[in-house]
Amino acid sequence: MKTYNHFINGVSTQPSAGEYFNTENPYTGEIWAKVARGDANDIDKAVNIAHAAFEGDWSQVKATERGKLLTHLATLIERDCVRLGELEVKDNGKLIAEMGAQTKYLAEWYRYFGGLADKIEGAVIPSDKPGIFNFTRYEPLGVIGMITAWNSPLLLLAWKLAPALAAGNTAVIKPSEYTSVSSLEFMNLFNEAGFPPGVVNCVAGYGVEVGQPLVDHPLTAKIAFTGSDGAGQKIYERAARKIMPVTLELGGKSPNIVFEDSDIDAAVMGVISGIFAATGQTCIAGSRLLVHQSIHDNFVDKIVKVAKQAKIGDPMLADTNIGPVTTEPQYKKILNYIEIAKRDGAKCVLGGKPHDGPGVKGNRFVEPTIFTGVKNNMRIAQEEVFGPILSVIPFKSEEEAIAIGNDIIFGLAAGVWTNDIGRALRMSEKLKAGTVWVNTYRAVSFSSPFGGFKRSGQGRESGQTSIKEFLQLKSVWIAQKTSTANPFIMR
């Protein structure tokens, strides 16, 4: 069994209290590694080191050189992507087909932002003040605290870390206590890529013991967080005490809307992908299926037929479709929501219970579950489950679909299936979501901004605009000659 320490100032660092916690394989239920249990002392050390690096060595590295370091890091990620993907599967139980693809694609974020690092430009402003030269410049914030979720640790970290480093910041990372190993292993690549010690640091542990001190530390300049809306709210409240900026990528209850004029077979596969891929453990899950009433019964029959064929089992096998639930609390939460839906009157037409068939270990599998007869005010339609549960809601018209789709506290994503380009454009305009997919689902890219409306978050990750999330704008005024103007009035 391997033991993982914190990564501070470029070296493996034992926890200040000498304590460790176990991490288990969600598929087998077996403990396979021990991880450092950090506390406020570890955070204080890491943040001070990161701040010293920000003020010192890292501040002397020019933007072009930062870009080259990120590009070199991307090459190392490509070299190690298979190993990193396998570690993530052992840690979170998601499919090797998905996690392997994610860790391979991961390099593109660092390569993209490496290329963007020396293209951050201010502006010369035509001033109305005579004899004044006015220009703007973008400057890094300082130490960025990054708190990531357990479902896609390295990908979610890349969305924060790549632009933050390109912008010239340093970082202290707090990975989920359920999936810390891949992030701690990843840290070694920064030394190999040539980053100065202290630029990137990683402290493992629990939220109250590590995450809260990271938010509260006086030298933390910003928090970038991915997780539940409840946890995001608490972070936002604590950050407000310091008037500190945050980026929050939170939960969702996304509508996947199927019209009668769509390519039905393609829509079926899109709906399946939207909810049952990743065992439903994704913030962008299309957990509310809104389907036109004229095709409702036929469409439900088709998705039930496809979902029944999903292979459930070992996530390390390439042909497995659905793996285990990552954590025990999440497993219990999913089963509880199934019972809530039944009590509220929804009809379970598929699944609805734990799965214990051949090839299953660890007692943490849930069958793909589909509910019909769902009303949009039911808890199963309003609250994020984060599991393989689909709520089916019929609609009569485009206007009703928009009303139902928007009648939610979240606004992360939405899907629309139609062959009518006019309808596609209208829906994409009127749906209150940060991402709208038309005739596809779960597509993300390093070049496209991602984030939510309403309670799904604040700020954007990925794309050119996201680097501005890690910069502050300064306006500089230079007088071309000494002024003798009246000092008691604004110039």
C-alpha positions in Angstrom: 0.0 0.0 0.0 1.5 3.3 -1.1 1.5 6.4 1.2 1.0 9.8 -0.4 2.2 13.0 1.3 1.4 16.6 0.5 3.3 18.4 -2.2 4.7 21.7 -0.9 7.6 23.7 -2.3 8.4 21.0 -4.9 8.9 18.2 -2.4 6.9 15.4 -0.7 5.9 16.8 2.7 4.5 14.9 5.6 1.4 16.2 7.3 2.2 18.5 10.3 0.0 16.4 12.6 1.4 13.1 11.3 -2.1 11.8 10.4 -3.2 9.9 7.3 -6.5 8.7 6.0 -7.4 5.7 3.8 -8.6 5.8 0.2 -10.5 2.9 -1.2 -11.3 1.5 -4.6 -15.0 2.0 -5.2 -15.3 -1.1 -7.3 -13.7 -3.6 -4.9 -14.2 -1.7 -1.6 -10.6 -2.3 -0.8 -8.3 0.2 0.8 -5.3 0.7 -1.6 -3.5 3.9 -0.4 -3.0 6.2 2.5 -3.2 9.9 2.0 -1.8 12.8 4.2 -4.5 14.4 6.4 -3.8 18.1 6.3 -4.8 20.8 8.6 -4.5 24.6 9.0 -0.8 24.4 9.7 -0.2 22.6 6.4 -2.3 25.2 4.5 -0.4 28.0 6.2 2.9 26.6 5.1 1.7 25.9 1.5 0.1 29.3 1.1 3.1 31.2 2.4 5.4 29.2 0.1 3.2 29.9 -2.8 3.1 33.6 -2.0 6.9 33.7 -1.7 7.2 32.0 -5.1 4.7 34.5 -6.5 6.7 37.5 -5.2 10.0 35.9 -6.0 11.1 33.4 -8.7 7.8 33.1 -10.5 7.5 36.8 -10.9 10.7 36.9 -12.8 9.5 34.3 -15.4 8.3 36.1 -18.5 5.0 35.2 -20.1 6.6 33.5 -23.0 8.6 31.3 -20.7 5.5 30.4 -18.7 3.9 29.3 -21.9 6.9 27.1 -22.7 6.7 25.5 -19.3 3.0 24.7 -19.7 3.6 23.3 -23.2 6.4 21.1 -21.8 4.0 19.9 -19.1 1.4 19.0 -21.7 4.0 16.7 -23.4 4.7 15.0 -20.1 0.9 14.6 -19.5 0.6 12.8 -22.9 3.4 10.5 -21.9 1.8 9.6 -18.6 -1.9 9.8 -19.5 -2.5 6.1 -19.4 -1.1 5.7 -15.9 -2.9 8.8 -14.6 -6.2 7.5 -16.1 -5.8 4.2 -14.3 -5.1 5.9 -11.0 -8.3 7.9 -11.4 -10.4 4.8 -12.1 -8.9 3.2 -8.9 -9.8 6.3 -7.0 -13.2 7.2 -8.3 -14.6 4.1 -10.0 -15.5 5.8 -13.3 -15.0 4.0 -16.5 -11.4 3.6 -17.9 -12.9 4.4 -21.3 -13.9 7.8 -20.0 -11.1 8.6 -17.6 -8.5 7.4 -20.0 -9.9 9.7 -22.7 -10.0 12.6 -20.1 -6.4 12.2 -19.0 -5.3 12.0 -22.7 -7.3 15.1 -23.6 -6.0 16.9 -20.4 -2.8 17.9 -22.1 -4.7 20.2 -24.5 -5.7 22.6 -21.7 -2.1 23.2 -20.7 -1.0 23.5 -24.3 -3.8 25.9 -25.1 -3.2 28.2 -22.2 0.6 27.8 -22.7 0.0 29.4 -26.1 -2.2 32.1 -24.6 0.2 33.1 -21.8 2.0 35.8 -23.8 -1.1 37.1 -25.6 -2.6 38.9 -22.6 -2.7 42.5 -23.7 -3.8 45.8 -22.2 -4.9 48.9 -24.2 -3.9 52.4 -24.8 -6.9 54.6 -24.1 -7.5 57.8 -26.1 -7.7 60.2 -23.1 -9.7 63.3 -23.1 -7.2 64.8 -20.6 -4.6 67.0 -22.3 -1.0 65.9 -21.6 -1.9 62.6 -20.2 -0.9 59.1 -21.4 -3.4 56.5 -20.2 -3.0 52.7 -20.6 -4.2 49.5 -19.0 -2.4 46.3 -18.0 -3.5 42.9 -16.7 -1.7 41.6 -13.6 -1.9 38.2 -11.8 -3.9 38.0 -8.6 -1.4 36.0 -6.4 -2.1 32.7 -4.7 -5.1 30.9 -6.1 -6.8 28.3 -3.9 -8.2 25.5 -6.0 -10.7 23.1 -4.5 -11.7 20.2 -6.8 -14.4 17.5 -6.9 -14.1 13.8 -6.9 -15.8 12.9 -10.2 -13.1 14.2 -12.6 -10.1 15.3 -10.5 -7.4 16.1 -13.0 -9.7 17.5 -15.7 -11.5 19.9 -13.3 -8.1 20.9 -11.9 -6.8 21.7 -15.5 -9.7 24.0 -16.0 -8.4 26.1 -13.1 -4.7 25.5 -13.0 -3.8 26.0 -16.7 -5.2 29.5 -17.0 -4.1 30.5 -13.5 -0.5 29.6 -14.3 -0.6 31.1 -17.7 -1.7 34.4 -16.1 1.3 34.3 -13.7 -0.4 33.1 -10.5 0.7 30.4 -8.1 -1.5 27.7 -6.7 -2.5 25.7 -3.6 -4.7 22.8 -4.5 -7.1 21.0 -2.2 -8.3 17.8 -4.0 -11.3 15.9 -2.8 -10.6 13.6 0.1 -12.2 10.8 -1.9 -9.9 11.2 -4.9 -6.6 12.7 -3.9 -4.1 10.3 -5.4 -4.1 11.3 -9.1 -3.6 15.0 -8.1 -0.7 14.2 -5.8 0.9 11.9 -8.5 0.4 14.7 -11.0 2.4 17.1 -8.9 5.6 15.3 -9.8 5.3 16.4 -13.4 5.8 20.1 -12.4 9.3 19.4 -11.2 10.1 17.5 -14.3 8.7 20.3 -16.5 10.9 22.8 -14.8 8.5 24.9 -12.8 10.2 26.7 -9.9 9.5 25.2 -6.4 6.5 26.6 -4.7 4.5 27.6 -7.8 2.2 24.6 -7.5 1.4 23.0 -4.2 -1.1 20.4 -3.1 -2.5 19.7 0.4 -4.8 16.8 0.9 -7.4 16.4 3.6 -11.0 17.2 4.6 -13.1 20.2 3.8 -13.3 21.8 7.2 -9.7 21.0 8.1 -8.0 22.0 4.8 -10.6 23.7 2.5 -11.8 26.2 5.1 -8.3 27.4 6.1 -7.4 27.8 2.5 -10.4 30.0 1.9 -9.8 32.0 5.1 -6.0 32.5 4.7 -5.1 36.2 4.4 -2.7 35.5 1.5 -5.1 33.5 -0.6 -6.1 35.9 -3.4 -8.9 33.9 -5.0 -10.8 30.6 -4.8 -11.6 28.4 -7.8 -14.1 25.7 -6.7 -16.0 22.8 -8.3 -18.6 21.0 -6.2 -22.1 21.1 -4.9 -24.1 24.3 -4.7 -24.4 24.0 -1.0 -20.6 23.9 -0.5 -20.2 26.6 -3.1 -22.5 28.9 -1.1 -20.5 28.4 2.1 -17.2 29.2 0.2 -18.8 32.3 -1.3 -20.0 33.5 2.1 -16.5 33.0 3.6 -14.8 34.6 0.6 -17.1 37.6 1.0 -15.6 38.4 4.4 -12.3 39.1 2.6 -13.9 40.7 -0.5 -12.1 37.9 -2.3 -13.1 36.9 -5.9 -14.3 33.3 -6.6 -15.0 31.1 -9.5 -17.7 28.6 -8.7 -18.6 25.7 -11.0 -21.5 24.1 -9.1 -24.4 21.7 -9.7 -27.1 21.3 -12.2 -30.4 19.7 -13.0 -30.1 20.0 -16.8 -33.1 19.6 -19.1 -32.5 17.4 -22.2 -35.4 18.4 -24.5 -36.5 16.1 -27.4 -38.9 17.5 -30.0 -41.0 15.4 -32.3 -39.0 16.5 -35.4 -35.7 15.3 -34.1 -33.6 12.3 -35.2 -35.1 9.9 -32.7 -32.3 7.3 -32.6 -29.7 10.0 -32.2 -31.7 11.6 -29.4 -32.1 8.3 -27.6 -28.3 7.9 -27.6 -27.9 11.5 -26.5 -30.3 11.1 -23.6 -28.5 7.9 -22.5 -25.1 9.6 -22.7 -26.5 12.6 -20.8 -27.6 10.7 -17.7 -26.1 7.2 -17.6 -22.5 8.0 -18.7 -20.2 8.4 -15.7 -23.0 6.7 -13.7 -24.8 10.0 -13.7 -22.0 11.5 -11.5 -21.5 14.6 -13.5 -22.7 18.2 -12.9 -23.9 18.4 -16.5 -26.1 15.3 -16.3 -29.2 15.6 -18.4 -31.3 14.3 -15.5 -34.6 15.8 -16.7 -35.8 14.4 -20.0 -38.4 16.7 -21.5 -40.0 14.9 -24.4 -42.8 16.0 -26.7 -46.1 14.3 -25.7 -46.7 13.0 -29.3 -43.6 10.7 -29.1 -43.4 10.2 -25.3 -44.4 6.6 -25.0 -42.3 5.4 -28.0 -39.3 7.4 -26.9 -39.4 6.0 -23.4 -39.7 2.5 -24.7 -36.5 3.1 -26.8 -34.4 4.5 -24.0 -35.5 1.7 -21.6 -34.5 -0.9 -24.2 -31.1 0.7 -24.7 -30.5 1.3 -21.0 -31.3 -2.3 -20.2 -28.4 -3.4 -22.4 -25.8 -1.4 -20.5 -23.1 -3.6 -19.0 -22.6 -2.9 -15.3 -19.3 -4.0 -13.7 -15.6 -3.5 -13.5 -14.7 0.0 -14.6 -11.3 -1.1 -15.7 -12.8 -3.2 -18.5 -13.1 -1.3 -21.8 -16.6 -2.7 -22.6 -18.1 -1.7 -19.2 -20.8 0.9 -19.6 -21.7 1.7 -15.9 -19.4 1.5 -13.0 -19.9 1.9 -9.2 -20.9 5.0 -7.3 -17.7 6.7 -6.1 -18.5 7.2 -2.5 -20.6 5.5 0.2 -22.5 8.7 1.2 -23.4 9.3 -2.5 -24.6 5.7 -2.9 -27.0 6.1 0.0 -28.1 9.5 -1.3 -29.0 8.0 -4.7 -31.0 5.2 -3.1 -32.8 7.7 -0.9 -33.9 9.8 -3.9 -35.3 6.7 -5.6 -37.5 6.1 -2.6 -38.5 9.8 -2.5 -39.5 9.7 -6.2 -41.7 6.6 -5.6 -43.4 8.2 -2.6 -44.1 11.3 -4.6 -45.9 9.3 -7.2 -43.4 8.9 -10.0 -43.5 5.6 -11.9 -40.3 3.6 -12.0 -40.1 1.9 -15.5 -36.5 0.8 -15.2 -34.2 -0.1 -12.4 -34.9 1.6 -9.0 -32.7 -0.6 -6.9 -29.1 -1.6 -6.2 -27.4 -3.9 -8.7 -25.6 -7.1 -7.6 -25.3 -9.1 -10.7 -22.2 -11.0 -12.1 -18.9 -9.1 -12.1 -20.0 -6.7 -9.4 -18.0 -6.1 -6.3 -17.9 -3.6 -3.5 -21.7 -3.3 -2.9 -21.9 0.2 -4.5 -23.8 -0.2 -7.8 -27.2 1.3 -8.7 -29.2 0.1 -11.7 -29.9 2.7 -14.5 -33.2 4.1 -13.3 -36.0 5.8 -15.3 -39.0 7.5 -13.8 -42.1 8.5 -15.8 -45.1 10.5 -14.6 -42.8 13.1 -13.1 -44.0 16.6 -12.5 -41.4 19.3 -12.5 -42.2 20.4 -8.9 -41.3 16.9 -7.6 -38.1 16.7 -5.6 -36.7 14.2 -8.1 -37.0 16.9 -10.8 -35.8 19.8 -8.8 -32.9 18.5 -6.7 -29.5 17.3 -8.0 -29.1 13.6 -7.4 -25.7 13.0 -9.0 -26.6 9.5 -10.0 -28.0 7.3 -12.8 -31.6 8.5 -12.4 -33.6 10.0 -15.2 -36.9 11.9 -14.7 -39.2 12.0 -17.8 -41.5 15.0 -18.2 -43.8 15.4 -21.2 -44.5 18.8 -22.8 -47.0 20.1 -25.5 -45.3 23.0 -27.1 -42.0 24.9 -27.5 -43.1 27.5 -25.0 -44.0 24.9 -22.4 -40.6 23.2 -22.9 -38.8 26.5 -22.3 -41.0 27.2 -19.2 -40.3 23.7 -17.7 -36.6 23.8 -18.6 -36.1 27.1 -16.9 -38.2 26.3 -13.9 -35.3 25.3 -11.7 -32.7 27.0 -9.4 -29.9 25.7 -11.6 -28.7 26.8 -15.0 -25.6 24.8 -15.9 -26.5 23.1 -19.2 -29.3 22.1 -21.5 -29.8 19.8 -24.5 -32.1 20.4 -27.5 -32.9 17.8 -30.1 -34.6 19.1 -33.2 -34.1 19.3 -37.0 -35.6 22.8 -37.1 -32.8 25.3 -37.2 -35.1 28.2 -36.2 -36.3 26.2 -33.2 -32.7 25.4 -32.3 -31.8 29.1 -32.3 -34.9 30.1 -30.3 -34.3 27.4 -27.7 -30.6 28.3 -27.3 -31.5 31.9 -26.8 -34.4 31.4 -24.3 -33.0 28.5 -22.1 -31.3 30.0 -19.0 -28.1 27.8 -19.0 -24.4 28.5 -19.5 -24.1 25.8 -22.1 -26.8 24.7 -24.6 -26.1 21.6 -26.8 -28.1 21.1 -29.9 -28.3 17.5 -31.3 -25.4 16.5 -29.1 -24.6 16.3 -25.4 -21.6 16.4 -23.0 -19.3 18.1 -25.4 -16.6 20.2 -23.8 -13.4 21.8 -25.1 -10.4 23.8 -23.8 -11.4 26.5 -26.3 -15.0 27.0 -25.2 -16.1 28.8 -22.0 -17.9 26.7 -19.5 -19.9 27.8 -16.4 -23.4 28.2 -15.1 -26.3 30.6 -14.6 -28.2 31.0 -11.4 -27.2 28.6 -8.6 -25.0 26.7 -11.0 -22.1 29.0 -10.4 -20.2 32.1 -11.1 -17.4 32.8 -13.6 -16.2 30.8 -16.6 -13.6 28.1 -17.1 -11.9 27.2 -20.4 -11.7 29.4 -23.5 -9.9 32.7 -23.9 -12.2 34.6 -21.6 -11.4 32.3 -18.6 -7.8 33.6 -18.3 -9.3 37.0 -17.3 -10.8 35.2 -14.2 -7.2 35.0 -12.9 -6.1 38.6 -13.7 -6.9 42.0 -12.4 -7.0 45.2 -14.5 -4.9 48.2 -13.7 -5.2 51.7 -15.3 -2.0 53.7 -15.5 -2.0 57.5 -16.0 1.3 59.3 -16.9 1.5 63.1 -17.2 3.7 64.2 -20.0 4.8 67.3 -18.2 4.6 68.7 -14.7 1.2 70.2 -13.9 0.5 73.5 -12.0 -3.3 73.0 -12.2 -5.5 73.8 -9.1 -4.6 70.9 -6.7 -8.0 71.2 -5.0 -10.1 69.9 -7.9 -10.2 66.7 -9.8 -8.2 66.9 -12.9 
